């Protein structure tokens, strides 16, 4: 799985966390959109799908640049991110 990284996604809105693999070649805005849809399905619709879902670094609290690919960020195996 050299083209994917394992991350932990925390979703404060529904007080849940998920462990997922994401592709390193995708842009952050696409990954956030895919994660929002997946979280909505996994939560039985408790998390509303948002077109402008954003990923934040749990360490810094800053949003990831939506135009960068995962590989271009500091996201690595085991990174914890927040989905809002």
N, C-alpha and C positions, 0 to 999 in steps of 0.2 A: 504494500500500500504506500508506495513512494509518492503518489500523487494526492494523498489525503492526509489530514491531521486530525487527531482526536482532541476534541474540546469539550468543556463543560459549559452549558448554556444555562444561566440563571434567568428566570422570568419573574420579576418582582410582582407583576400584576396578578398572577395566579399563585404566587408563592411556591413555584416548582423549579426543579432543575433537571436538565436532561444531558445525557452523555451521547455525543454524536461524532461522526466523522464528516468532515467537510473537504471539498476539493480545493487544492491550493491554487489552481489556475483561474478560479472564478473571481469576479469583482465582488467587493464587500456588499454592495447594494443587492446583488443577485443572491448572495449567500443569506443575507438578512431576510430577503423576501421568501426564500425557500424555507428557512427556519421558522418564520412566522406562520407559514401555511402548515408545516409539520406540527408545530406546537398547538395550533388551533385544532388539528385533527386528533392529536394525542390527548388533548385536554377535553375532548368532547364538546368543543365550541366555546369553552370558557375564556379562551384567549381570542379576541377578535382579530381577524386578519387585517393588517394595516399595510397599505402600499408603501408607506414611509417608515417602515420598521427600521430601527437603527441598532447597531451593535456597539457596545461600549466596553472598554477595557475595565476589568474589575480592579486591577492594580492602580491605574491612574484616574479612572472615572471619566476619561475623555472618549469621545466617539471616534470610531475608526473612519478614515477617509473612504467614502463610498466609491471613489473612482480607482482605488488601489486594489490589486489582487491580494488574496490571502497571503501569498508568498512574499509580497512586498511589505507586509506588516510584521509586527512582533508576535503574531499568533503562531504557536508551535504546539507540539503534542503536550496535552495537559493544561493548556491555557484556559482560564476561566473568563468568560465574557458575559455581558448582561444584554438581554434583548428587551428593548423598549419600543 
